[in-house]
Amino acid sequence: MKYILVFLLVFPMISLAEDSISKSDWGDGLQSALPPILCAPSQIFLSCYNTDAAGCSKVMRVVTKECIKAIPGIPDMIPVADSTKWGTEVGKCVGQAYTIAMTNAGHKKGSCP
């Protein structure tokens, strides 16, 4: 569900007359769209780590940028039809990278998985 929501937030950046978006613009959109969604109080990314929304958002933007660079095969121009596919891949990477970064920094709360 989160991935569909991210797509719906990023999709408006793509003009209906266009059939693709640049990787750079798409990545900028994800870096803006993901933190408010994933750093909401009800999400594990905020509730399971000793941080506030601003700290969560900062780390989330960094790991999103890193994930976009690290995932092989994301084309320079992303077809609209493939944006959900790539958004899902980035979303998975972001969740894992955030968890690793925050755990390694000693911010994980003991009661969380």
Residue pairs with C-beta under 8 A, 6 or more apart in sequence:
2 37
2 38
2 91
3 84
3 87
3 88
3 91
4 84
5 37
6 30
6 33
6 34
6 37
6 87
6 91
7 83
7 84
7 87
9 29
9 33
9 37
10 26
10 29
10 30
10 33
10 83
10 87
11 80
11 83
13 21
13 25
13 26
13 29
14 20
14 21
14 80
14 83
18 80
19 79
19 80
19 81
20 77
20 78
20 79
20 80
21 29
21 77
21 78
21 80
21 83
22 76
22 77
22 78
23 68
23 74
23 75
23 76
23 77
23 78
26 78
26 83
26 86
27 64
27 65
27 68
30 64
30 68
30 87
30 90
31 61
31 64
31 65
34 60
34 61
34 64
34 91
34 94
35 56
35 57
35 60
35 61
36 57
37 43
38 45
38 56
38 60
38 94
38 95
38 98
39 45
39 46
39 53
39 56
39 57
39 60
40 46
40 53
41 47
41 53
44 112
45 56
45 60
45 95
45 98
46 52
46 53
46 56
47 109
47 112
48 108
48 109
48 112
48 113
49 56
49 102
49 107
49 108
49 109
49 112
50 107
50 108
50 109
51 59
51 102
51 107
59 98
59 101
59 102
60 94
60 98
62 101
63 93
63 94
63 97
63 98
63 101
64 90
64 94
66 97
67 90
67 93
67 94
67 97
68 74
68 90
70 93
71 86
71 89
71 90
71 93
74 86
74 89
75 82
78 86
102 108
